[in-house]
Amino acid sequence: MIRNLTNNHVLATKIRFCDTFLTRARGLMFHRPLAEDEALVFVEKRESISRAAIHMFFVFFPIAVIWLDADKRVVDKVLARPFRPYYAPRKPAQYYVEGHPALLEKVQVGDILEISPP
């Protein structure tokens, strides 16, 4: 589960961790659109702008992307559109969450999130 500790909103109840090279590389390519309670959580080894950058090639629907630092504080967020070549956070991030576009309404830069394993 992903919960926004700042405003107590539950962002997603069904999450999948992408913490290996293959799961991070595949992401949402050729995937069906996500339901409002689904999200992918990507985990990098350290905070970085370049390692947390994403592309939207072969993703056929818009998604919310929320980048978090090592303390799981939101450092940036964006609505990523299909087939765009590059999205990166404004500040270094160690985690990023990809989910339904409705997530963007529940999160602000500076909020702290809690991510619990499924």
NUZADREN-59435 format. One line per field, with one value per atom (N, C-alpha, C, O, CB): x, y, z; residue number from 1; residue in three letters; atom name; chain. Coordinates in Angstrom, 1 decimal, decimal comma. Atoms other than C-alpha are relative to their C-alpha. Glycine has a CB too. Layout:
c1 <- (X	...)
c2 <- (Y	...)
c3 <- (Z	...)
koltor <- (NUM	...)
vexnu <- (ALA	...)
balo <- (CA	...)
zaza <- (A	...)
***
This chain:
c1 <- (0,8	0,0	0,9	2,0	-1,0	-0,7	1,1	-0,9	-2,1	0,4	0,8	-0,2	0,8	2,0	-0,3	-0,5	0,4	-0,1	-1,2	-0,7	0,0	1,4	-0,4	-0,8	1,3	0,2	1,0	-1,5	-2,0	0,6	1,4	-2,7	-0,9	-2,1	-0,4	0,7	-3,6	-0,8	-1,7	-0,8	0,7	-4,8	0,7	2,0	0,0	-0,6	-4,3	0,1	-0,9	-0,9	-0,3	-2,7	-0,2	-0,7	1,4	0,2	-2,7	0,0	0,8	1,2	0,1	-3,6	0,7	1,2	-1,4	-0,6	-2,2	1,3	1,3	-0,9	-1,2	1,5	0,9	0,8	0,7	-1,0	4,3	1,3	1,5	-0,3	-1,4	8,0	0,8	0,8	0,7	-0,9	10,3	1,4	1,8	-0,4	-1,3	13,7	1,2	2,3	-0,1	-1,1	15,7	0,1	-0,7	-0,3	-0,2	17,2	-1,1	-1,6	1,3	1,1	14,6	-1,3	-2,0	-0,1	1,3	11,6	0,0	-1,1	-0,4	-0,1	12,8	0,0	-0,7	1,2	-0,1	13,5	-1,3	-1,7	1,1	1,3	10,1	-1,0	-1,8	-0,5	1,0	8,0	-1,4	-1,9	0,5	1,3	4,7	-0,1	-1,2	-0,8	0,0	5,7	-0,9	-0,8	1,4	0,9	3,0	-1,0	-1,5	0,7	0,9	0,9	-1,4	-1,5	0,6	1,4	-2,8	0,0	0,8	-1,1	0,1	-3,9	-0,2	-0,8	-1,2	0,1	-3,7	-1,3	-1,8	1,2	1,2	-6,7	0,4	1,6	-0,7	-0,3	-6,9	0,7	1,5	-1,2	-0,6	-5,7	1,3	1,8	-1,0	-1,2	-2,7	1,2	1,0	-0,2	-1,2	0,9	1,2	1,2	0,1	-1,3	4,4	1,0	0,9	0,6	-1,0	7,2	1,4	1,7	-0,2	-1,4	10,7	1,0	0,8	0,2	-1,0	13,6	1,4	1,8	-0,1	-1,4	17,1	0,9	0,5	0,2	-1,0	20,3	0,3	0,7	1,2	-0,3	20,8	-0,8	-1,4	1,5	0,7	19,3	0,8	2,0	-0,1	-0,5	19,9	-1,1	-2,2	0,8	0,9	18,3	-0,1	-1,1	0,3	-0,1	19,5	-0,5	-1,2	1,4	0,4	18,8	-1,6	-2,2	0,7	1,5	15,2	-0,7	-2,0	-0,3	0,7	14,5	-0,8	-0,3	1,0	0,8	11,8	-0,2	0,0	-1,3	0,5	10,6	-1,4	-1,7	1,0	1,4	7,1	-0,2	-1,3	-1,0	0,1	7,9	-0,8	-0,5	1,4	0,8	5,4	-0,9	-1,3	0,9	1,1	3,2	-1,1	-0,9	0,6	1,0	-0,1	-1,1	-2,1	-0,7	0,9	-1,8	0,8	1,9	-1,0	-0,7	-0,9	0,0	-0,8	-0,7	-0,2	0,4	0,5	1,0	1,0	-0,6	1,2	1,3	1,5	-0,9	-1,4	4,9	0,3	0,2	1,1	-0,3	5,8	1,4	1,6	-1,0	-1,4	9,5	0,2	-0,3	1,0	-0,3	10,7	1,5	2,2	-0,8	-1,4	14,0	0,2	-0,7	0,5	-0,3	15,7	-0,9	-1,2	1,4	0,9	13,4	-1,5	-2,4	0,2	1,4	10,3	-0,8	-2,0	-0,8	0,6	9,6	-0,2	0,8	0,8	0,3	8,0	0,9	0,8	-1,5	-0,9	10,6	-0,6	-0,2	1,4	0,6	8,6	-1,1	-1,2	1,1	1,1	5,5	-0,3	-0,1	-1,2	0,3	4,3	-1,1	-1,2	1,3	0,9	1,6	0,8	1,1	-1,4	-0,8	3,6	-0,9	-1,8	1,0	0,8	2,1	0,6	1,9	-0,3	-0,5	2,4	1,1	1,0	-1,1	-1,0	5,5	0,9	1,5	-0,6	-1,0	7,4	1,3	1,4	-0,6	-1,3	11,1	0,7	1,5	0,9	-0,8	12,2	-0,8	-1,4	1,2	0,4	10,9	1,0	1,4	-1,5	-0,9	13,2	-0,4	-1,0	1,5	0,4	12,7	0,9	2,1	0,2	-0,8	13,9	1,1	2,1	-0,9	-1,0	15,8	0,3	-0,5	-0,5	-0,3	17,5	-1,0	-1,6	1,4	1,0	15,2	0,5	1,4	-1,3	-0,4	15,7	-1,2	-1,0	0,5	1,2	12,1	-0,8	-0,8	-0,8	1,0	9,5	-1,2	-1,1	0,5	1,2	5,9	-0,7	-0,9	-1,0	0,8	4,0	-1,4	-1,6	0,6	1,4	0,2	-1,0	-0,7	-0,3	1,1	-3,2	0,2	0,6	-1,3	-0,1	-3,3	-0,7	-0,3	-0,6	0,7	-5,7	0,9	0,6	-1,2	-0,9	-2,7	0,5	0,8	1,2	-0,5	-1,5	-0,8	-0,3	0,1	0,9	-4,5	0,2	-0,2	-1,4	-0,2	-3,5	1,3	1,6	-0,4	-1,4	0,1	0,5	0,2	0,9	-0,7	2,1	1,5	1,9	-0,6	-1,4	5,8	0,2	-0,4	0,8	-0,3	7,1	-0,7	-0,3	-0,4	0,7	4,6	0,9	1,9	-1,3	-0,8	6,0	-0,9	-2,1	0,5	0,8	4,8	0,5	1,7	0,0	-0,4	4,8	-0,3	-1,5	-0,8	0,1	5,3	0,1	1,2	1,0	0,0	4,3	0,1	-0,6	-1,2	0,0	5,2	-1,4	-2,2	1,0	1,3	2,2	-0,2	-1,2	-0,2)
c2 <- (-1,2	0,0	1,2	1,3	0,0	-1,3	3,6	1,0	1,1	0,4	-1,0	6,2	1,3	1,3	-0,5	-1,3	9,9	0,4	0,6	1,1	-0,3	10,6	1,5	1,8	-0,3	-1,4	14,3	0,3	1,1	0,9	-0,3	14,3	-1,3	-1,2	0,6	1,3	10,6	-0,6	-1,4	0,2	0,6	9,7	-1,3	-1,4	0,9	1,3	6,1	0,2	0,4	-1,3	-0,2	6,3	-1,2	-1,2	0,6	1,2	2,7	-1,2	-1,2	-0,2	1,2	-0,7	-1,1	-2,1	-0,3	1,1	-2,9	0,5	1,3	-0,6	-0,6	-2,2	-1,2	-2,3	0,8	0,9	-4,0	0,7	1,8	-0,6	-0,6	-3,3	-0,4	-1,5	-0,5	0,2	-2,9	0,4	1,5	0,9	-0,2	-3,3	-0,8	-0,8	-0,3	0,7	-5,4	0,7	1,5	-1,5	-0,6	-4,4	-0,3	0,6	-0,5	0,4	-6,3	0,6	1,1	-1,5	-0,6	-5,1	1,5	2,1	-0,3	-1,4	-1,5	0,3	1,3	0,6	-0,2	-1,8	-0,2	0,5	-1,0	0,3	-3,3	1,0	1,5	-1,4	-1,0	-1,0	-0,3	-1,4	1,4	0,1	-0,4	-0,2	-0,1	1,2	0,2	-1,1	-1,2	-2,2	-0,2	1,0	-3,1	-0,4	-1,5	-1,2	0,4	-3,1	0,6	1,6	0,6	-0,6	-2,4	1,2	1,3	-1,1	-1,1	0,8	-0,4	-1,4	0,9	0,3	0,9	0,5	1,5	0,7	-0,4	1,0	1,1	1,3	-1,2	-1,0	3,8	-0,4	0,3	0,8	0,5	1,6	-0,8	-1,5	-0,9	0,7	0,1	1,0	2,1	-0,8	-0,8	1,4	-0,9	-2,0	1,1	0,6	0,4	0,9	2,1	-0,2	-0,7	1,4	-0,4	-1,6	-0,3	0,2	1,7	0,4	1,4	0,7	-0,2	1,4	0,1	-0,9	-1,1	-0,1	2,7	-0,1	0,0	1,4	0,2	2,1	1,3	1,3	-0,6	-1,3	5,8	1,1	0,9	0,3	-1,1	9,2	0,5	0,6	1,2	-0,4	10,4	0,6	0,2	-1,1	-0,5	12,5	-1,0	-1,3	1,4	0,8	10,4	-1,5	-2,0	-0,1	1,3	7,0	-0,1	-1,1	-0,6	-0,1	8,1	0,5	0,6	0,9	-0,4	9,3	-1,2	-2,3	0,6	1,1	7,4	0,5	1,6	-0,2	-0,3	7,2	-0,7	-1,5	-0,6	0,5	6,4	-0,7	-0,9	1,2	0,8	4,4	-1,3	-2,0	-0,3	1,2	1,6	0,0	-1,1	-1,2	-0,2	2,9	0,7	1,9	0,7	-0,6	3,6	0,8	1,0	-1,2	-0,8	5,6	0,9	0,6	-1,0	-0,9	8,6	-0,6	-1,4	1,3	0,5	7,9	1,1	2,1	-1,2	-0,9	9,8	-0,5	-1,7	0,2	0,4	9,7	0,9	2,2	0,1	-0,7	10,7	-0,4	-1,6	-0,2	0,4	10,9	0,4	1,4	0,8	-0,1	10,5	0,0	-0,8	-1,1	0,1	11,1	-1,2	-2,0	1,3	1,2	8,6	-0,1	-1,1	0,0	-0,1	9,8	-0,2	0,0	1,3	0,1	9,2	1,3	1,3	-1,1	-1,3	12,9	0,3	0,1	1,1	-0,3	13,9	1,2	2,3	0,3	-1,1	15,9	0,5	1,6	-0,5	-0,4	16,1	-0,9	-2,0	0,1	0,8	14,9	0,5	1,6	0,0	-0,4	14,9	-1,0	-2,2	0,0	0,9	13,5	-0,3	0,5	0,7	0,5	11,4	-0,5	-1,2	-1,1	0,3	11,1	-1,1	-1,2	1,3	1,1	8,1	0,5	1,5	-0,7	-0,1	7,8	1,3	1,7	0,0	-1,1	10,8	-0,6	-1,6	1,0	0,6	10,2	0,1	-0,7	0,5	-0,3	11,6	0,8	1,8	0,7	-0,7	12,6	-0,2	-1,4	-0,5	0,1	13,3	0,9	1,9	0,3	-0,8	14,7	1,3	1,3	-0,7	-1,3	18,3	-0,2	0,5	1,1	0,2	17,0	-1,5	-2,3	0,5	1,5	13,6	-0,8	-0,3	-0,1	0,8	10,8	-1,4	-1,9	0,0	1,4	7,2	-0,9	-2,1	-0,2	0,8	6,0	0,8	2,0	-0,3	-0,6	6,7	-0,9	-2,1	0,5	0,7	5,7	0,3	1,5	0,3	-0,1	5,1	-0,5	-1,6	-0,7	0,4	5,0	0,8	1,4	0,2	-0,6	6,2	1,6	2,0	-0,5	-1,5	10,0	0,6	1,7	0,5	-0,5	10,5	0,2	1,0	-0,8	-0,1	10,1	1,5	1,9	-0,9	-1,3	13,6	1,0	1,9	0,6	-0,9	15,2	-0,3	0,5	-0,2	0,4	13,4	0,3	0,0	-1,5	-0,2	14,4	1,4	1,9	-1,1	-1,2	17,6	-0,1	-1,0	1,2	0,0	18,3	0,3	1,3	1,0	-0,2	18,0	-0,9	-1,1	1,4	1,0	15,4	-1,2	-1,5	-0,5	1,2	12,3	-1,2	-1,3	0,0	1,2	8,9	-1,2	-1,3	-0,4	1,3	5,5	-1,1	-1,2	-0,2	1,1	2,4	-1,3	-1,6	0,1	1,3	-0,9	-1,1	-1,1	-0,2	1,1	-4,2	-0,6	-0,6	-1,0	0,7	-6,1	-1,2	-1,8	-0,4)
c3 <- (0,0	0,0	0,0	0,6	1,2	0,0	-0,7	0,7	0,2	-1,4	-0,8	1,8	0,0	0,3	1,4	-0,2	1,8	1,5	1,9	-0,9	-1,4	5,4	0,3	1,4	0,6	-0,2	4,9	0,1	0,9	-1,1	0,0	4,1	0,2	0,2	-1,4	-0,4	5,0	-1,2	-0,9	1,2	1,2	1,4	-0,3	-0,2	-1,2	0,5	0,3	-1,5	-2,2	0,4	1,4	-3,1	-0,9	-2,0	-0,3	0,7	-4,1	1,0	1,9	-1,1	-0,9	-2,5	-0,7	0,0	0,3	0,8	-5,3	-0,6	-1,5	-1,1	0,5	-5,8	-0,4	0,1	1,1	0,5	-7,6	0,1	-0,5	-1,5	-0,1	-6,8	-1,2	-1,7	1,3	1,1	-9,7	0,5	0,4	-1,3	-0,6	-8,1	-0,6	0,0	1,5	0,8	-10,6	-1,3	-1,7	-0,1	1,3	-13,9	-0,9	-1,6	-0,5	1,0	-15,9	0,3	-0,6	0,0	-0,3	-14,0	-0,2	-0,6	1,5	0,3	-14,2	-1,4	-1,9	0,7	1,5	-17,9	-0,6	-1,6	-0,6	0,6	-18,7	0,4	-0,4	0,4	-0,5	-16,5	-0,5	-0,3	-0,4	0,5	-18,2	-1,5	-2,1	0,4	1,5	-21,8	-0,3	0,3	-0,5	0,4	-23,5	1,1	1,0	-0,6	-1,2	-20,3	-0,3	-1,0	1,3	0,1	-20,0	0,9	1,8	0,4	-0,9	-18,4	1,5	1,8	-0,4	-1,4	-14,6	0,6	0,2	0,8	-0,8	-12,3	1,0	1,3	0,7	-0,9	-9,8	1,3	1,9	0,4	-1,3	-6,9	-0,3	0,6	0,7	0,4	-8,9	-0,2	-0,6	-1,2	0,3	-9,0	0,0	0,5	1,1	0,0	-9,7	0,8	0,6	-1,5	-0,8	-7,3	-0,5	-0,4	1,5	0,5	-8,8	1,1	1,7	-1,4	-1,0	-6,5	-0,6	-1,2	1,1	0,5	-7,4	1,2	2,4	-0,7	-1,0	-5,4	0,8	2,0	-0,5	-0,6	-4,7	-0,7	-1,7	0,0	0,5	-5,3	-1,3	-1,3	1,0	1,3	-8,9	-0,9	-0,8	-0,7	1,0	-11,6	-1,2	-1,7	-0,4	1,2	-14,5	0,2	-0,7	-0,5	-0,3	-12,9	0,2	0,0	1,2	-0,2	-12,1	-1,2	-1,1	1,2	1,2	-15,6	-0,7	-0,6	-1,0	0,7	-17,6	-1,4	-1,8	0,8	1,4	-21,2	-0,1	0,8	-1,1	0,2	-22,4	-1,3	-1,8	0,1	1,2	-25,5	0,3	1,3	-0,6	-0,1	-26,0	1,3	1,7	0,0	-1,0	-23,1	-0,7	-1,1	1,3	0,9	-24,7	0,7	0,2	-0,7	-0,8	-21,9	0,9	1,2	0,8	-0,9	-19,7	1,4	1,8	0,0	-1,4	-16,2	0,9	0,4	0,1	-1,0	-13,1	0,4	0,6	1,3	-0,5	-12,1	1,2	1,1	-1,2	-1,2	-8,6	0,4	0,7	1,1	-0,4	-7,7	1,5	2,0	-0,8	-1,4	-4,1	0,3	-0,4	0,8	-0,4	-2,4	0,9	1,1	0,7	-0,9	0,0	1,2	1,8	0,4	-1,1	2,8	-0,4	0,4	0,8	0,5	0,6	0,0	0,1	0,7	0,2	0,3	-1,5	-2,2	0,7	1,4	-3,0	-0,4	0,1	-0,2	0,5	-5,0	-1,4	-1,8	-0,2	1,3	-8,3	-0,4	0,1	-1,1	0,5	-10,1	-1,4	-1,7	0,9	1,4	-13,7	-0,6	-0,2	-0,9	0,8	-16,0	-1,2	-2,1	-0,4	1,2	-18,5	-1,1	-0,8	0,5	1,1	-21,9	-0,9	-1,0	-0,8	0,8	-24,3	-1,0	-1,7	-0,7	1,0	-26,5	0,1	-0,9	-1,4	-0,3	-25,0	0,3	1,1	1,1	-0,2	-25,0	1,4	1,7	-1,0	-1,2	-21,6	1,0	0,7	-0,4	-1,2	-18,2	1,1	1,3	0,4	-1,1	-15,3	1,1	0,9	-0,4	-1,1	-11,8	0,0	-0,5	1,3	-0,1	-11,1	1,1	1,0	0,4	-1,1	-8,0	0,0	-0,5	1,4	0,0	-7,4	0,8	1,8	0,7	-0,5	-6,6	0,1	-0,7	-0,8	-0,1	-5,3	-0,3	-0,7	1,4	0,3	-5,7	-1,0	-1,0	1,3	0,8	-8,3	-0,1	-0,2	-1,4	0,1	-8,5	-1,3	-1,7	1,2	1,2	-11,7	0,3	0,7	-1,2	-0,3	-11,4	-0,8	-1,8	1,4	0,7	-12,6	0,2	1,2	0,7	-0,1	-13,4	1,2	1,6	-1,3	-1,1	-10,5	1,2	2,1	0,4	-1,1	-8,1	0,1	1,2	-0,2	0,0	-9,1	0,9	1,4	-1,4	-0,8	-7,3	1,5	2,4	-0,3	-1,4	-4,0	0,6	1,7	0,1	-0,4	-3,8	-0,4	-1,5	-0,6	0,3	-3,6	0,3	1,1	0,9	-0,2	-3,8	1,5	2,0	-0,9	-1,4	-0,2	0,9	2,1	0,4	-0,8	1,0	0,2	-0,5	-0,8	-0,3	2,6	-0,2	0,3	1,5	0,2	1,5	0,8	1,1	-1,5	-0,7	3,2	-1,0	-1,6	1,4	0,9	1,0	0,7	1,3	-1,2	-0,7	2,5	-1,0	-2,0	0,9	1,0	0,8	-0,1	0,9	0,5	0,2	-0,6	0,9	0,9	-1,5)
koltor <- (1	1	1	1	1	2	2	2	2	2	3	3	3	3	3	4	4	4	4	4	5	5	5	5	5	6	6	6	6	6	7	7	7	7	7	8	8	8	8	8	9	9	9	9	9	10	10	10	10	10	11	11	11	11	11	12	12	12	12	12	13	13	13	13	13	14	14	14	14	14	15	15	15	15	15	16	16	16	16	16	17	17	17	17	17	18	18	18	18	18	19	19	19	19	19	20	20	20	20	20	21	21	21	21	21	22	22	22	22	22	23	23	23	23	23	24	24	24	24	24	25	25	25	25	25	26	26	26	26	26	27	27	27	27	27	28	28	28	28	28	29	29	29	29	29	30	30	30	30	30	31	31	31	31	31	32	32	32	32	32	33	33	33	33	33	34	34	34	34	34	35	35	35	35	35	36	36	36	36	36	37	37	37	37	37	38	38	38	38	38	39	39	39	39	39	40	40	40	40	40	41	41	41	41	41	42	42	42	42	42	43	43	43	43	43	44	44	44	44	44	45	45	45	45	45	46	46	46	46	46	47	47	47	47	47	48	48	48	48	48	49	49	49	49	49	50	50	50	50	50	51	51	51	51	51	52	52	52	52	52	53	53	53	53	53	54	54	54	54	54	55	55	55	55	55	56	56	56	56	56	57	57	57	57	57	58	58	58	58	58	59	59	59	59	59	60	60	60	60	60	61	61	61	61	61	62	62	62	62	62	63	63	63	63	63	64	64	64	64	64	65	65	65	65	65	66	66	66	66	66	67	67	67	67	67	68	68	68	68	68	69	69	69	69	69	70	70	70	70	70	71	71	71	71	71	72	72	72	72	72	73	73	73	73	73	74	74	74	74	74	75	75	75	75	75	76	76	76	76	76	77	77	77	77	77	78	78	78	78	78	79	79	79	79	79	80	80	80	80	80	81	81	81	81	81	82	82	82	82	82	83	83	83	83	83	84	84	84	84	84	85	85	85	85	85	86	86	86	86	86	87	87	87	87	87	88	88	88	88	88	89	89	89	89	89	90	90	90	90	90	91	91	91	91	91	92	92	92	92	92	93	93	93	93	93	94	94	94	94	94	95	95	95	95	95	96	96	96	96	96	97	97	97	97	97	98	98	98	98	98	99	99	99	99	99	100	100	100	100	100	101	101	101	101	101	102	102	102	102	102	103	103	103	103	103	104	104	104	104	104	105	105	105	105	105	106	106	106	106	106	107	107	107	107	107	108	108	108	108	108	109	109	109	109	109	110	110	110	110	110	111	111	111	111	111	112	112	112	112	112	113	113	113	113	113	114	114	114	114	114	115	115	115	115	115	116	116	116	116	116	117	117	117	117	117	118	118	118	118	118)
vexnu <- (MET	MET	MET	MET	MET	ILE	ILE	ILE	ILE	ILE	ARG	ARG	ARG	ARG	ARG	ASN	ASN	ASN	ASN	ASN	LEU	LEU	LEU	LEU	LEU	THR	THR	THR	THR	THR	ASN	ASN	ASN	ASN	ASN	ASN	ASN	ASN	ASN	ASN	HIS	HIS	HIS	HIS	HIS	VAL	VAL	VAL	VAL	VAL	LEU	LEU	LEU	LEU	LEU	ALA	ALA	ALA	ALA	ALA	THR	THR	THR	THR	THR	LYS	LYS	LYS	LYS	LYS	ILE	ILE	ILE	ILE	ILE	ARG	ARG	ARG	ARG	ARG	PHE	PHE	PHE	PHE	PHE	CYS	CYS	CYS	CYS	CYS	ASP	ASP	ASP	ASP	ASP	THR	THR	THR	THR	THR	PHE	PHE	PHE	PHE	PHE	LEU	LEU	LEU	LEU	LEU	THR	THR	THR	THR	THR	ARG	ARG	ARG	ARG	ARG	ALA	ALA	ALA	ALA	ALA	ARG	ARG	ARG	ARG	ARG	GLY	GLY	GLY	GLY	GLY	LEU	LEU	LEU	LEU	LEU	MET	MET	MET	MET	MET	PHE	PHE	PHE	PHE	PHE	HIS	HIS	HIS	HIS	HIS	ARG	ARG	ARG	ARG	ARG	PRO	PRO	PRO	PRO	PRO	LEU	LEU	LEU	LEU	LEU	ALA	ALA	ALA	ALA	ALA	GLU	GLU	GLU	GLU	GLU	ASP	ASP	ASP	ASP	ASP	GLU	GLU	GLU	GLU	GLU	ALA	ALA	ALA	ALA	ALA	LEU	LEU	LEU	LEU	LEU	VAL	VAL	VAL	VAL	VAL	PHE	PHE	PHE	PHE	PHE	VAL	VAL	VAL	VAL	VAL	GLU	GLU	GLU	GLU	GLU	LYS	LYS	LYS	LYS	LYS	ARG	ARG	ARG	ARG	ARG	GLU	GLU	GLU	GLU	GLU	SER	SER	SER	SER	SER	ILE	ILE	ILE	ILE	ILE	SER	SER	SER	SER	SER	ARG	ARG	ARG	ARG	ARG	ALA	ALA	ALA	ALA	ALA	ALA	ALA	ALA	ALA	ALA	ILE	ILE	ILE	ILE	ILE	HIS	HIS	HIS	HIS	HIS	MET	MET	MET	MET	MET	PHE	PHE	PHE	PHE	PHE	PHE	PHE	PHE	PHE	PHE	VAL	VAL	VAL	VAL	VAL	PHE	PHE	PHE	PHE	PHE	PHE	PHE	PHE	PHE	PHE	PRO	PRO	PRO	PRO	PRO	ILE	ILE	ILE	ILE	ILE	ALA	ALA	ALA	ALA	ALA	VAL	VAL	VAL	VAL	VAL	ILE	ILE	ILE	ILE	ILE	TRP	TRP	TRP	TRP	TRP	LEU	LEU	LEU	LEU	LEU	ASP	ASP	ASP	ASP	ASP	ALA	ALA	ALA	ALA	ALA	ASP	ASP	ASP	ASP	ASP	LYS	LYS	LYS	LYS	LYS	ARG	ARG	ARG	ARG	ARG	VAL	VAL	VAL	VAL	VAL	VAL	VAL	VAL	VAL	VAL	ASP	ASP	ASP	ASP	ASP	LYS	LYS	LYS	LYS	LYS	VAL	VAL	VAL	VAL	VAL	LEU	LEU	LEU	LEU	LEU	ALA	ALA	ALA	ALA	ALA	ARG	ARG	ARG	ARG	ARG	PRO	PRO	PRO	PRO	PRO	PHE	PHE	PHE	PHE	PHE	ARG	ARG	ARG	ARG	ARG	PRO	PRO	PRO	PRO	PRO	TYR	TYR	TYR	TYR	TYR	TYR	TYR	TYR	TYR	TYR	ALA	ALA	ALA	ALA	ALA	PRO	PRO	PRO	PRO	PRO	ARG	ARG	ARG	ARG	ARG	LYS	LYS	LYS	LYS	LYS	PRO	PRO	PRO	PRO	PRO	ALA	ALA	ALA	ALA	ALA	GLN	GLN	GLN	GLN	GLN	TYR	TYR	TYR	TYR	TYR	TYR	TYR	TYR	TYR	TYR	VAL	VAL	VAL	VAL	VAL	GLU	GLU	GLU	GLU	GLU	GLY	GLY	GLY	GLY	GLY	HIS	HIS	HIS	HIS	HIS	PRO	PRO	PRO	PRO	PRO	ALA	ALA	ALA	ALA	ALA	LEU	LEU	LEU	LEU	LEU	LEU	LEU	LEU	LEU	LEU	GLU	GLU	GLU	GLU	GLU	LYS	LYS	LYS	LYS	LYS	VAL	VAL	VAL	VAL	VAL	GLN	GLN	GLN	GLN	GLN	VAL	VAL	VAL	VAL	VAL	GLY	GLY	GLY	GLY	GLY	ASP	ASP	ASP	ASP	ASP	ILE	ILE	ILE	ILE	ILE	LEU	LEU	LEU	LEU	LEU	GLU	GLU	GLU	GLU	GLU	ILE	ILE	ILE	ILE	ILE	SER	SER	SER	SER	SER	PRO	PRO	PRO	PRO	PRO	PRO	PRO	PRO	PRO	PRO)
balo <- (N	CA	C	O	CB	N	CA	C	O	CB	N	CA	C	O	CB	N	CA	C	O	CB	N	CA	C	O	CB	N	CA	C	O	CB	N	CA	C	O	CB	N	CA	C	O	CB	N	CA	C	O	CB	N	CA	C	O	CB	N	CA	C	O	CB	N	CA	C	O	CB	N	CA	C	O	CB	N	CA	C	O	CB	N	CA	C	O	CB	N	CA	C	O	CB	N	CA	C	O	CB	N	CA	C	O	CB	N	CA	C	O	CB	N	CA	C	O	CB	N	CA	C	O	CB	N	CA	C	O	CB	N	CA	C	O	CB	N	CA	C	O	CB	N	CA	C	O	CB	N	CA	C	O	CB	N	CA	C	O	CB	N	CA	C	O	CB	N	CA	C	O	CB	N	CA	C	O	CB	N	CA	C	O	CB	N	CA	C	O	CB	N	CA	C	O	CB	N	CA	C	O	CB	N	CA	C	O	CB	N	CA	C	O	CB	N	CA	C	O	CB	N	CA	C	O	CB	N	CA	C	O	CB	N	CA	C	O	CB	N	CA	C	O	CB	N	CA	C	O	CB	N	CA	C	O	CB	N	CA	C	O	CB	N	CA	C	O	CB	N	CA	C	O	CB	N	CA	C	O	CB	N	CA	C	O	CB	N	CA	C	O	CB	N	CA	C	O	CB	N	CA	C	O	CB	N	CA	C	O	CB	N	CA	C	O	CB	N	CA	C	O	CB	N	CA	C	O	CB	N	CA	C	O	CB	N	CA	C	O	CB	N	CA	C	O	CB	N	CA	C	O	CB	N	CA	C	O	CB	N	CA	C	O	CB	N	CA	C	O	CB	N	CA	C	O	CB	N	CA	C	O	CB	N	CA	C	O	CB	N	CA	C	O	CB	N	CA	C	O	CB	N	CA	C	O	CB	N	CA	C	O	CB	N	CA	C	O	CB	N	CA	C	O	CB	N	CA	C	O	CB	N	CA	C	O	CB	N	CA	C	O	CB	N	CA	C	O	CB	N	CA	C	O	CB	N	CA	C	O	CB	N	CA	C	O	CB	N	CA	C	O	CB	N	CA	C	O	CB	N	CA	C	O	CB	N	CA	C	O	CB	N	CA	C	O	CB	N	CA	C	O	CB	N	CA	C	O	CB	N	CA	C	O	CB	N	CA	C	O	CB	N	CA	C	O	CB	N	CA	C	O	CB	N	CA	C	O	CB	N	CA	C	O	CB	N	CA	C	O	CB	N	CA	C	O	CB	N	CA	C	O	CB	N	CA	C	O	CB	N	CA	C	O	CB	N	CA	C	O	CB	N	CA	C	O	CB	N	CA	C	O	CB	N	CA	C	O	CB	N	CA	C	O	CB	N	CA	C	O	CB	N	CA	C	O	CB	N	CA	C	O	CB	N	CA	C	O	CB	N	CA	C	O	CB	N	CA	C	O	CB	N	CA	C	O	CB	N	CA	C	O	CB	N	CA	C	O	CB	N	CA	C	O	CB	N	CA	C	O	CB	N	CA	C	O	CB	N	CA	C	O	CB	N	CA	C	O	CB	N	CA	C	O	CB	N	CA	C	O	CB	N	CA	C	O	CB)
zaza <- (A	A	A	A	A	A	A	A	A	A	A	A	A	A	A	A	A	A	A	A	A	A	A	A	A	A	A	A	A	A	A	A	A	A	A	A	A	A	A	A	A	A	A	A	A	A	A	A	A	A	A	A	A	A	A	A	A	A	A	A	A	A	A	A	A	A	A	A	A	A	A	A	A	A	A	A	A	A	A	A	A	A	A	A	A	A	A	A	A	A	A	A	A	A	A	A	A	A	A	A	A	A	A	A	A	A	A	A	A	A	A	A	A	A	A	A	A	A	A	A	A	A	A	A	A	A	A	A	A	A	A	A	A	A	A	A	A	A	A	A	A	A	A	A	A	A	A	A	A	A	A	A	A	A	A	A	A	A	A	A	A	A	A	A	A	A	A	A	A	A	A	A	A	A	A	A	A	A	A	A	A	A	A	A	A	A	A	A	A	A	A	A	A	A	A	A	A	A	A	A	A	A	A	A	A	A	A	A	A	A	A	A	A	A	A	A	A	A	A	A	A	A	A	A	A	A	A	A	A	A	A	A	A	A	A	A	A	A	A	A	A	A	A	A	A	A	A	A	A	A	A	A	A	A	A	A	A	A	A	A	A	A	A	A	A	A	A	A	A	A	A	A	A	A	A	A	A	A	A	A	A	A	A	A	A	A	A	A	A	A	A	A	A	A	A	A	A	A	A	A	A	A	A	A	A	A	A	A	A	A	A	A	A	A	A	A	A	A	A	A	A	A	A	A	A	A	A	A	A	A	A	A	A	A	A	A	A	A	A	A	A	A	A	A	A	A	A	A	A	A	A	A	A	A	A	A	A	A	A	A	A	A	A	A	A	A	A	A	A	A	A	A	A	A	A	A	A	A	A	A	A	A	A	A	A	A	A	A	A	A	A	A	A	A	A	A	A	A	A	A	A	A	A	A	A	A	A	A	A	A	A	A	A	A	A	A	A	A	A	A	A	A	A	A	A	A	A	A	A	A	A	A	A	A	A	A	A	A	A	A	A	A	A	A	A	A	A	A	A	A	A	A	A	A	A	A	A	A	A	A	A	A	A	A	A	A	A	A	A	A	A	A	A	A	A	A	A	A	A	A	A	A	A	A	A	A	A	A	A	A	A	A	A	A	A	A	A	A	A	A	A	A	A	A	A	A	A	A	A	A	A	A	A	A	A	A	A	A	A	A	A	A	A	A	A	A	A	A	A	A	A	A	A	A	A	A	A	A	A	A	A	A	A	A	A	A	A	A	A	A	A	A	A	A	A	A	A	A	A	A	A	A	A	A	A	A	A	A	A	A	A	A	A	A	A	A	A	A	A	A	A	A	A	A	A	A	A	A	A	A)
***
